[in-house]
Amino acid sequence: MSLINKMLQDLDTRRAAYGVGTALPNDVRPLPKPQASRLPFILAGMLLIVLVGGFVVYQLQMRQEAAAPVVP
């Protein structure tokens, strides 16, 4: 580990000796921030659709059972 640190320090001194310093070239830029994932919203929407659909089907079945005619 100390060998790597020594090499990095040597590279820093060489850059300073050539006048580069800590300034980075214009070609070096930070990466753009990644967009937030929409996956949780998509999954929540799909879950909501499934729950509402199940509720509607359940309600329709309950109405059919309750509306059955009574034969005397």
HTML snippet that shows the backbone in 3Dmol.js (N, CA, C, O; Angstrom):
<script src="https://3Dmol.org/build/3Dmol-min.js"></script>
<div id="view" style="width:600px;height:400px;position:relative"></div>
<script>
const pdb = `
ATOM      1  N   MET A   1       0.830  -1.185   0.000  1.00  0.00           N
ATOM      2  CA  MET A   1       0.000   0.000   0.000  1.00  0.00           C
ATOM      3  C   MET A   1       0.876   1.251   0.000  1.00  0.00           C
ATOM      4  O   MET A   1       0.558   2.236  -0.667  1.00  0.00           O
ATOM      5  N   SER A   2       1.982   1.211   0.751  1.00  0.00           N
ATOM      6  CA  SER A   2       2.846   2.382   0.806  1.00  0.00           C
ATOM      7  C   SER A   2       3.542   2.621  -0.537  1.00  0.00           C
ATOM      8  O   SER A   2       3.840   3.764  -0.882  1.00  0.00           O
ATOM      9  N   LEU A   3       3.800   1.565  -1.285  1.00  0.00           N
ATOM     10  CA  LEU A   3       4.416   1.718  -2.601  1.00  0.00           C
ATOM     11  C   LEU A   3       3.472   2.478  -3.535  1.00  0.00           C
ATOM     12  O   LEU A   3       3.909   3.336  -4.302  1.00  0.00           O
ATOM     13  N   ILE A   4       2.181   2.160  -3.466  1.00  0.00           N
ATOM     14  CA  ILE A   4       1.200   2.859  -4.302  1.00  0.00           C
ATOM     15  C   ILE A   4       1.116   4.326  -3.901  1.00  0.00           C
ATOM     16  O   ILE A   4       1.058   5.208  -4.759  1.00  0.00           O
ATOM     17  N   ASN A   5       1.110   4.584  -2.603  1.00  0.00           N
ATOM     18  CA  ASN A   5       1.060   5.977  -2.143  1.00  0.00           C
ATOM     19  C   ASN A   5       2.294   6.742  -2.586  1.00  0.00           C
ATOM     20  O   ASN A   5       2.199   7.904  -2.983  1.00  0.00           O
ATOM     21  N   LYS A   6       3.440   6.103  -2.522  1.00  0.00           N
ATOM     22  CA  LYS A   6       4.687   6.750  -2.949  1.00  0.00           C
ATOM     23  C   LYS A   6       4.633   7.075  -4.439  1.00  0.00           C
ATOM     24  O   LYS A   6       5.044   8.158  -4.857  1.00  0.00           O
ATOM     25  N   MET A   7       4.130   6.142  -5.236  1.00  0.00           N
ATOM     26  CA  MET A   7       4.040   6.390  -6.674  1.00  0.00           C
ATOM     27  C   MET A   7       3.077   7.535  -6.971  1.00  0.00           C
ATOM     28  O   MET A   7       3.350   8.362  -7.840  1.00  0.00           O
ATOM     29  N   LEU A   8       1.954   7.590  -6.257  1.00  0.00           N
ATOM     30  CA  LEU A   8       1.006   8.680  -6.465  1.00  0.00           C
ATOM     31  C   LEU A   8       1.594  10.021  -6.065  1.00  0.00           C
ATOM     32  O   LEU A   8       1.358  11.030  -6.730  1.00  0.00           O
ATOM     33  N   GLN A   9       2.356  10.037  -4.983  1.00  0.00           N
ATOM     34  CA  GLN A   9       2.999  11.285  -4.571  1.00  0.00           C
ATOM     35  C   GLN A   9       4.033  11.725  -5.608  1.00  0.00           C
ATOM     36  O   GLN A   9       4.167  12.914  -5.895  1.00  0.00           O
ATOM     37  N   ASP A  10       4.760  10.757  -6.164  1.00  0.00           N
ATOM     38  CA  ASP A  10       5.733  11.091  -7.212  1.00  0.00           C
ATOM     39  C   ASP A  10       5.032  11.662  -8.451  1.00  0.00           C
ATOM     40  O   ASP A  10       5.521  12.613  -9.061  1.00  0.00           O
ATOM     41  N   LEU A  11       3.903  11.086  -8.813  1.00  0.00           N
ATOM     42  CA  LEU A  11       3.171  11.605  -9.966  1.00  0.00           C
ATOM     43  C   LEU A  11       2.660  13.017  -9.694  1.00  0.00           C
ATOM     44  O   LEU A  11       2.682  13.866 -10.585  1.00  0.00           O
ATOM     45  N   ASP A  12       2.208  13.270  -8.486  1.00  0.00           N
ATOM     46  CA  ASP A  12       1.750  14.620  -8.145  1.00  0.00           C
ATOM     47  C   ASP A  12       2.882  15.627  -8.212  1.00  0.00           C
ATOM     48  O   ASP A  12       2.687  16.747  -8.685  1.00  0.00           O
ATOM     49  N   THR A  13       4.044  15.252  -7.752  1.00  0.00           N
ATOM     50  CA  THR A  13       5.174  16.190  -7.817  1.00  0.00           C
ATOM     51  C   THR A  13       5.602  16.431  -9.254  1.00  0.00           C
ATOM     52  O   THR A  13       5.983  17.551  -9.595  1.00  0.00           O
ATOM     53  N   ARG A  14       5.551  15.423 -10.101  1.00  0.00           N
ATOM     54  CA  ARG A  14       5.895  15.606 -11.512  1.00  0.00           C
ATOM     55  C   ARG A  14       4.912  16.547 -12.194  1.00  0.00           C
ATOM     56  O   ARG A  14       5.314  17.400 -12.985  1.00  0.00           O
ATOM     57  N   ARG A  15       3.633  16.395 -11.892  1.00  0.00           N
ATOM     58  CA  ARG A  15       2.632  17.284 -12.490  1.00  0.00           C
ATOM     59  C   ARG A  15       2.864  18.715 -12.035  1.00  0.00           C
ATOM     60  O   ARG A  15       2.737  19.648 -12.828  1.00  0.00           O
ATOM     61  N   ALA A  16       3.201  18.893 -10.766  1.00  0.00           N
ATOM     62  CA  ALA A  16       3.456  20.237 -10.250  1.00  0.00           C
ATOM     63  C   ALA A  16       4.720  20.821 -10.877  1.00  0.00           C
ATOM     64  O   ALA A  16       4.800  22.029 -11.100  1.00  0.00           O
ATOM     65  N   ALA A  17       5.712  19.968 -11.163  1.00  0.00           N
ATOM     66  CA  ALA A  17       6.961  20.449 -11.753  1.00  0.00           C
ATOM     67  C   ALA A  17       6.741  20.930 -13.181  1.00  0.00           C
ATOM     68  O   ALA A  17       7.429  21.846 -13.630  1.00  0.00           O
ATOM     69  N   TYR A  18       5.800  20.336 -13.899  1.00  0.00           N
ATOM     70  CA  TYR A  18       5.531  20.740 -15.270  1.00  0.00           C
ATOM     71  C   TYR A  18       4.507  21.857 -15.361  1.00  0.00           C
ATOM     72  O   TYR A  18       4.140  22.261 -16.464  1.00  0.00           O
ATOM     73  N   GLY A  19       4.039  22.361 -14.239  1.00  0.00           N
ATOM     74  CA  GLY A  19       3.122  23.483 -14.247  1.00  0.00           C
ATOM     75  C   GLY A  19       1.666  23.105 -14.428  1.00  0.00           C
ATOM     76  O   GLY A  19       0.813  23.975 -14.601  1.00  0.00           O
ATOM     77  N   VAL A  20       1.380  21.835 -14.390  1.00  0.00           N
ATOM     78  CA  VAL A  20      -0.003  21.412 -14.545  1.00  0.00           C
ATOM     79  C   VAL A  20      -0.778  21.711 -13.272  1.00  0.00           C
ATOM     80  O   VAL A  20      -1.910  22.191 -13.335  1.00  0.00           O
ATOM     81  N   GLY A  21      -0.194  21.439 -12.138  1.00  0.00           N
ATOM     82  CA  GLY A  21      -0.857  21.695 -10.863  1.00  0.00           C
ATOM     83  C   GLY A  21      -2.082  20.808 -10.700  1.00  0.00           C
ATOM     84  O   GLY A  21      -2.103  19.656 -11.134  1.00  0.00           O
ATOM     85  N   THR A  22      -3.082  21.363 -10.074  1.00  0.00           N
ATOM     86  CA  THR A  22      -4.292  20.575  -9.839  1.00  0.00           C
ATOM     87  C   THR A  22      -5.378  20.874 -10.860  1.00  0.00           C
ATOM     88  O   THR A  22      -6.466  20.304 -10.782  1.00  0.00           O
ATOM     89  N   ALA A  23      -5.105  21.758 -11.820  1.00  0.00           N
ATOM     90  CA  ALA A  23      -6.114  22.090 -12.830  1.00  0.00           C
ATOM     91  C   ALA A  23      -6.287  20.907 -13.775  1.00  0.00           C
ATOM     92  O   ALA A  23      -5.311  20.310 -14.230  1.00  0.00           O
ATOM     93  N   LEU A  24      -7.500  20.591 -14.053  1.00  0.00           N
ATOM     94  CA  LEU A  24      -7.787  19.495 -14.969  1.00  0.00           C
ATOM     95  C   LEU A  24      -8.002  20.042 -16.379  1.00  0.00           C
ATOM     96  O   LEU A  24      -8.440  21.180 -16.546  1.00  0.00           O
ATOM     97  N   PRO A  25      -7.700  19.249 -17.371  1.00  0.00           N
ATOM     98  CA  PRO A  25      -7.965  19.699 -18.744  1.00  0.00           C
ATOM     99  C   PRO A  25      -9.466  19.876 -18.970  1.00  0.00           C
ATOM    100  O   PRO A  25     -10.287  19.350 -18.218  1.00  0.00           O
ATOM    101  N   ASN A  26      -9.805  20.620 -20.008  1.00  0.00           N
ATOM    102  CA  ASN A  26     -11.205  20.883 -20.307  1.00  0.00           C
ATOM    103  C   ASN A  26     -11.959  19.624 -20.724  1.00  0.00           C
ATOM    104  O   ASN A  26     -13.185  19.576 -20.617  1.00  0.00           O
ATOM    105  N   ASP A  27     -11.249  18.615 -21.194  1.00  0.00           N
ATOM    106  CA  ASP A  27     -11.899  17.393 -21.630  1.00  0.00           C
ATOM    107  C   ASP A  27     -12.397  16.538 -20.461  1.00  0.00           C
ATOM    108  O   ASP A  27     -13.220  15.642 -20.645  1.00  0.00           O
ATOM    109  N   VAL A  28     -11.898  16.818 -19.278  1.00  0.00           N
ATOM    110  CA  VAL A  28     -12.294  16.041 -18.111  1.00  0.00           C
ATOM    111  C   VAL A  28     -13.471  16.741 -17.448  1.00  0.00           C
ATOM    112  O   VAL A  28     -13.351  17.864 -16.959  1.00  0.00           O
ATOM    113  N   ARG A  29     -14.606  16.058 -17.442  1.00  0.00           N
ATOM    114  CA  ARG A  29     -15.813  16.624 -16.845  1.00  0.00           C
ATOM    115  C   ARG A  29     -16.447  15.575 -15.953  1.00  0.00           C
ATOM    116  O   ARG A  29     -16.270  14.378 -16.180  1.00  0.00           O
ATOM    117  N   PRO A  30     -17.189  16.013 -14.935  1.00  0.00           N
ATOM    118  CA  PRO A  30     -17.891  15.009 -14.117  1.00  0.00           C
ATOM    119  C   PRO A  30     -19.025  14.374 -14.907  1.00  0.00           C
ATOM    120  O   PRO A  30     -19.578  14.980 -15.824  1.00  0.00           O
ATOM    121  N   LEU A  31     -19.354  13.168 -14.546  1.00  0.00           N
ATOM    122  CA  LEU A  31     -20.453  12.473 -15.216  1.00  0.00           C
ATOM    123  C   LEU A  31     -21.774  13.134 -14.857  1.00  0.00           C
ATOM    124  O   LEU A  31     -21.920  13.654 -13.751  1.00  0.00           O
ATOM    125  N   PRO A  32     -22.729  13.126 -15.760  1.00  0.00           N
ATOM    126  CA  PRO A  32     -24.039  13.696 -15.419  1.00  0.00           C
ATOM    127  C   PRO A  32     -24.709  12.848 -14.345  1.00  0.00           C
ATOM    128  O   PRO A  32     -24.450  11.651 -14.224  1.00  0.00           O
ATOM    129  N   LYS A  33     -25.575  13.492 -13.569  1.00  0.00           N
ATOM    130  CA  LYS A  33     -26.273  12.777 -12.518  1.00  0.00           C
ATOM    131  C   LYS A  33     -27.249  11.790 -13.161  1.00  0.00           C
ATOM    132  O   LYS A  33     -27.959  12.135 -14.105  1.00  0.00           O
ATOM    133  N   PRO A  34     -27.277  10.578 -12.651  1.00  0.00           N
ATOM    134  CA  PRO A  34     -28.219   9.605 -13.216  1.00  0.00           C
ATOM    135  C   PRO A  34     -29.650   9.999 -12.892  1.00  0.00           C
ATOM    136  O   PRO A  34     -29.937  10.547 -11.828  1.00  0.00           O
ATOM    137  N   GLN A  35     -30.540   9.709 -13.828  1.00  0.00           N
ATOM    138  CA  GLN A  35     -31.946  10.028 -13.611  1.00  0.00           C
ATOM    139  C   GLN A  35     -32.517   9.077 -12.572  1.00  0.00           C
ATOM    140  O   GLN A  35     -32.102   7.923 -12.467  1.00  0.00           O
ATOM    141  N   ALA A  36     -33.457   9.575 -11.821  1.00  0.00           N
ATOM    142  CA  ALA A  36     -34.107   8.738 -10.821  1.00  0.00           C
ATOM    143  C   ALA A  36     -34.891   7.631 -11.524  1.00  0.00           C
ATOM    144  O   ALA A  36     -35.506   7.848 -12.568  1.00  0.00           O
ATOM    145  N   SER A  37     -34.855   6.478 -10.946  1.00  0.00           N
ATOM    146  CA  SER A  37     -35.537   5.334 -11.540  1.00  0.00           C
ATOM    147  C   SER A  37     -37.044   5.471 -11.373  1.00  0.00           C
ATOM    148  O   SER A  37     -37.538   5.845 -10.309  1.00  0.00           O
ATOM    149  N   ARG A  38     -37.757   5.163 -12.443  1.00  0.00           N
ATOM    150  CA  ARG A  38     -39.215   5.204 -12.408  1.00  0.00           C
ATOM    151  C   ARG A  38     -39.799   3.842 -12.059  1.00  0.00           C
ATOM    152  O   ARG A  38     -41.018   3.689 -11.990  1.00  0.00           O
ATOM    153  N   LEU A  39     -38.949   2.865 -11.842  1.00  0.00           N
ATOM    154  CA  LEU A  39     -39.402   1.509 -11.571  1.00  0.00           C
ATOM    155  C   LEU A  39     -40.315   1.430 -10.347  1.00  0.00           C
ATOM    156  O   LEU A  39     -41.342   0.755 -10.432  1.00  0.00           O
ATOM    157  N   PRO A  40     -40.013   2.073  -9.212  1.00  0.00           N
ATOM    158  CA  PRO A  40     -40.936   1.989  -8.073  1.00  0.00           C
ATOM    159  C   PRO A  40     -42.321   2.540  -8.388  1.00  0.00           C
ATOM    160  O   PRO A  40     -43.319   1.988  -7.926  1.00  0.00           O
ATOM    161  N   PHE A  41     -42.400   3.599  -9.150  1.00  0.00           N
ATOM    162  CA  PHE A  41     -43.696   4.178  -9.508  1.00  0.00           C
ATOM    163  C   PHE A  41     -44.470   3.261 -10.452  1.00  0.00           C
ATOM    164  O   PHE A  41     -45.688   3.131 -10.335  1.00  0.00           O
ATOM    165  N   ILE A  42     -43.773   2.635 -11.374  1.00  0.00           N
ATOM    166  CA  ILE A  42     -44.418   1.711 -12.301  1.00  0.00           C
ATOM    167  C   ILE A  42     -44.955   0.501 -11.548  1.00  0.00           C
ATOM    168  O   ILE A  42     -46.083   0.067 -11.785  1.00  0.00           O
ATOM    169  N   LEU A  43     -44.140  -0.049 -10.631  1.00  0.00           N
ATOM    170  CA  LEU A  43     -44.585  -1.198  -9.854  1.00  0.00           C
ATOM    171  C   LEU A  43     -45.758  -0.834  -8.949  1.00  0.00           C
ATOM    172  O   LEU A  43     -46.694  -1.621  -8.808  1.00  0.00           O
ATOM    173  N   ALA A  44     -45.721   0.340  -8.340  1.00  0.00           N
ATOM    174  CA  ALA A  44     -46.833   0.773  -7.482  1.00  0.00           C
ATOM    175  C   ALA A  44     -48.105   0.952  -8.305  1.00  0.00           C
ATOM    176  O   ALA A  44     -49.189   0.592  -7.846  1.00  0.00           O
ATOM    177  N   GLY A  45     -47.989   1.495  -9.500  1.00  0.00           N
ATOM    178  CA  GLY A  45     -49.149   1.652 -10.377  1.00  0.00           C
ATOM    179  C   GLY A  45     -49.733   0.316 -10.795  1.00  0.00           C
ATOM    180  O   GLY A  45     -50.951   0.141 -10.822  1.00  0.00           O
ATOM    181  N   MET A  46     -48.862  -0.623 -11.120  1.00  0.00           N
ATOM    182  CA  MET A  46     -49.340  -1.948 -11.505  1.00  0.00           C
ATOM    183  C   MET A  46     -50.023  -2.642 -10.324  1.00  0.00           C
ATOM    184  O   MET A  46     -51.051  -3.296 -10.496  1.00  0.00           O
ATOM    185  N   LEU A  47     -49.460  -2.502  -9.144  1.00  0.00           N
ATOM    186  CA  LEU A  47     -50.068  -3.089  -7.954  1.00  0.00           C
ATOM    187  C   LEU A  47     -51.433  -2.477  -7.689  1.00  0.00           C
ATOM    188  O   LEU A  47     -52.380  -3.181  -7.337  1.00  0.00           O
ATOM    189  N   LEU A  48     -51.532  -1.173  -7.859  1.00  0.00           N
ATOM    190  CA  LEU A  48     -52.806  -0.490  -7.660  1.00  0.00           C
ATOM    191  C   LEU A  48     -53.856  -0.998  -8.659  1.00  0.00           C
ATOM    192  O   LEU A  48     -55.007  -1.229  -8.288  1.00  0.00           O
ATOM    193  N   ILE A  49     -53.464  -1.169  -9.902  1.00  0.00           N
ATOM    194  CA  ILE A  49     -54.385  -1.676 -10.924  1.00  0.00           C
ATOM    195  C   ILE A  49     -54.853  -3.085 -10.578  1.00  0.00           C
ATOM    196  O   ILE A  49     -56.035  -3.399 -10.722  1.00  0.00           O
ATOM    197  N   VAL A  50     -53.938  -3.931 -10.126  1.00  0.00           N
ATOM    198  CA  VAL A  50     -54.302  -5.306  -9.758  1.00  0.00           C
ATOM    199  C   VAL A  50     -55.251  -5.301  -8.564  1.00  0.00           C
ATOM    200  O   VAL A  50     -56.232  -6.045  -8.549  1.00  0.00           O
ATOM    201  N   LEU A  51     -54.966  -4.466  -7.561  1.00  0.00           N
ATOM    202  CA  LEU A  51     -55.835  -4.412  -6.383  1.00  0.00           C
ATOM    203  C   LEU A  51     -57.230  -3.902  -6.733  1.00  0.00           C
ATOM    204  O   LEU A  51     -58.229  -4.461  -6.280  1.00  0.00           O
ATOM    205  N   VAL A  52     -57.298  -2.855  -7.528  1.00  0.00           N
ATOM    206  CA  VAL A  52     -58.605  -2.316  -7.924  1.00  0.00           C
ATOM    207  C   VAL A  52     -59.354  -3.342  -8.770  1.00  0.00           C
ATOM    208  O   VAL A  52     -60.558  -3.525  -8.591  1.00  0.00           O
ATOM    209  N   GLY A  53     -58.672  -4.000  -9.670  1.00  0.00           N
ATOM    210  CA  GLY A  53     -59.304  -5.026 -10.495  1.00  0.00           C
ATOM    211  C   GLY A  53     -59.825  -6.175  -9.649  1.00  0.00           C
ATOM    212  O   GLY A  53     -60.935  -6.657  -9.873  1.00  0.00           O
ATOM    213  N   GLY A  54     -59.044  -6.613  -8.688  1.00  0.00           N
ATOM    214  CA  GLY A  54     -59.491  -7.677  -7.800  1.00  0.00           C
ATOM    215  C   GLY A  54     -60.693  -7.262  -6.974  1.00  0.00           C
ATOM    216  O   GLY A  54     -61.611  -8.053  -6.759  1.00  0.00           O
ATOM    217  N   PHE A  55     -60.687  -6.021  -6.512  1.00  0.00           N
ATOM    218  CA  PHE A  55     -61.826  -5.517  -5.737  1.00  0.00           C
ATOM    219  C   PHE A  55     -63.091  -5.475  -6.588  1.00  0.00           C
ATOM    220  O   PHE A  55     -64.169  -5.844  -6.122  1.00  0.00           O
ATOM    221  N   VAL A  56     -62.961  -5.030  -7.826  1.00  0.00           N
ATOM    222  CA  VAL A  56     -64.120  -4.955  -8.722  1.00  0.00           C
ATOM    223  C   VAL A  56     -64.664  -6.358  -9.001  1.00  0.00           C
ATOM    224  O   VAL A  56     -65.876  -6.568  -8.963  1.00  0.00           O
ATOM    225  N   VAL A  57     -63.798  -7.300  -9.275  1.00  0.00           N
ATOM    226  CA  VAL A  57     -64.231  -8.676  -9.538  1.00  0.00           C
ATOM    227  C   VAL A  57     -64.903  -9.246  -8.297  1.00  0.00           C
ATOM    228  O   VAL A  57     -65.936  -9.906  -8.409  1.00  0.00           O
ATOM    229  N   TYR A  58     -64.349  -9.008  -7.134  1.00  0.00           N
ATOM    230  CA  TYR A  58     -64.947  -9.487  -5.887  1.00  0.00           C
ATOM    231  C   TYR A  58     -66.340  -8.895  -5.691  1.00  0.00           C
ATOM    232  O   TYR A  58     -67.273  -9.608  -5.322  1.00  0.00           O
ATOM    233  N   GLN A  59     -66.481  -7.598  -5.938  1.00  0.00           N
ATOM    234  CA  GLN A  59     -67.777  -6.948  -5.780  1.00  0.00           C
ATOM    235  C   GLN A  59     -68.799  -7.500  -6.765  1.00  0.00           C
ATOM    236  O   GLN A  59     -69.962  -7.676  -6.400  1.00  0.00           O
ATOM    237  N   LEU A  60     -68.405  -7.774  -7.987  1.00  0.00           N
ATOM    238  CA  LEU A  60     -69.317  -8.350  -8.981  1.00  0.00           C
ATOM    239  C   LEU A  60     -69.766  -9.749  -8.572  1.00  0.00           C
ATOM    240  O   LEU A  60     -70.932 -10.101  -8.748  1.00  0.00           O
ATOM    241  N   GLN A  61     -68.861 -10.540  -8.035  1.00  0.00           N
ATOM    242  CA  GLN A  61     -69.234 -11.872  -7.586  1.00  0.00           C
ATOM    243  C   GLN A  61     -70.184 -11.810  -6.399  1.00  0.00           C
ATOM    244  O   GLN A  61     -71.108 -12.618  -6.307  1.00  0.00           O
ATOM    245  N   MET A  62     -69.975 -10.873  -5.498  1.00  0.00           N
ATOM    246  CA  MET A  62     -70.849 -10.747  -4.336  1.00  0.00           C
ATOM    247  C   MET A  62     -72.253 -10.311  -4.770  1.00  0.00           C
ATOM    248  O   MET A  62     -73.243 -10.749  -4.184  1.00  0.00           O
ATOM    249  N   ARG A  63     -72.344  -9.463  -5.778  1.00  0.00           N
ATOM    250  CA  ARG A  63     -73.656  -9.020  -6.263  1.00  0.00           C
ATOM    251  C   ARG A  63     -74.405 -10.172  -6.926  1.00  0.00           C
ATOM    252  O   ARG A  63     -75.617 -10.306  -6.761  1.00  0.00           O
ATOM    253  N   GLN A  64     -73.690 -10.992  -7.665  1.00  0.00           N
ATOM    254  CA  GLN A  64     -74.337 -12.123  -8.331  1.00  0.00           C
ATOM    255  C   GLN A  64     -74.856 -13.126  -7.317  1.00  0.00           C
ATOM    256  O   GLN A  64     -75.932 -13.694  -7.505  1.00  0.00           O
ATOM    257  N   GLU A  65     -74.115 -13.350  -6.252  1.00  0.00           N
ATOM    258  CA  GLU A  65     -74.567 -14.272  -5.220  1.00  0.00           C
ATOM    259  C   GLU A  65     -75.756 -13.704  -4.459  1.00  0.00           C
ATOM    260  O   GLU A  65     -76.673 -14.445  -4.106  1.00  0.00           O
ATOM    261  N   ALA A  66     -75.754 -12.402  -4.201  1.00  0.00           N
ATOM    262  CA  ALA A  66     -76.839 -11.772  -3.453  1.00  0.00           C
ATOM    263  C   ALA A  66     -78.094 -11.644  -4.305  1.00  0.00           C
ATOM    264  O   ALA A  66     -79.193 -11.611  -3.752  1.00  0.00           O
ATOM    265  N   ALA A  67     -77.979 -11.572  -5.606  1.00  0.00           N
ATOM    266  CA  ALA A  67     -79.124 -11.380  -6.475  1.00  0.00           C
ATOM    267  C   ALA A  67     -79.741 -12.686  -6.932  1.00  0.00           C
ATOM    268  O   ALA A  67     -80.637 -12.687  -7.777  1.00  0.00           O
ATOM    269  N   ALA A  68     -79.279 -13.783  -6.392  1.00  0.00           N
ATOM    270  CA  ALA A  68     -79.833 -15.080  -6.801  1.00  0.00           C
ATOM    271  C   ALA A  68     -81.296 -15.147  -6.356  1.00  0.00           C
ATOM    272  O   ALA A  68     -81.618 -14.789  -5.223  1.00  0.00           O
ATOM    273  N   PRO A  69     -82.170 -15.598  -7.236  1.00  0.00           N
ATOM    274  CA  PRO A  69     -83.596 -15.660  -6.866  1.00  0.00           C
ATOM    275  C   PRO A  69     -83.852 -16.772  -5.843  1.00  0.00           C
ATOM    276  O   PRO A  69     -83.206 -17.820  -5.839  1.00  0.00           O
ATOM    277  N   VAL A  70     -84.798 -16.496  -5.005  1.00  0.00           N
ATOM    278  CA  VAL A  70     -85.178 -17.479  -3.990  1.00  0.00           C
ATOM    279  C   VAL A  70     -86.380 -18.251  -4.513  1.00  0.00           C
ATOM    280  O   VAL A  70     -87.410 -17.655  -4.828  1.00  0.00           O
ATOM    281  N   VAL A  71     -86.265 -19.526  -4.606  1.00  0.00           N
ATOM    282  CA  VAL A  71     -87.337 -20.374  -5.117  1.00  0.00           C
ATOM    283  C   VAL A  71     -88.151 -20.858  -3.918  1.00  0.00           C
ATOM    284  O   VAL A  71     -87.609 -21.503  -3.020  1.00  0.00           O
ATOM    285  N   PRO A  72     -89.458 -20.548  -3.898  1.00  0.00           N
ATOM    286  CA  PRO A  72     -90.281 -20.982  -2.753  1.00  0.00           C
ATOM    287  C   PRO A  72     -90.605 -22.464  -2.789  1.00  0.00           C
ATOM    288  O   PRO A  72     -91.286 -22.969  -1.896  1.00  0.00           O
TER     289      PRO A  72
END
`;
const viewer = $3Dmol.createViewer("view");
viewer.addModel(pdb, "pdb");
viewer.setStyle({}, {cartoon: {color: "spectrum"}});
viewer.zoomTo();
viewer.render();
</script>
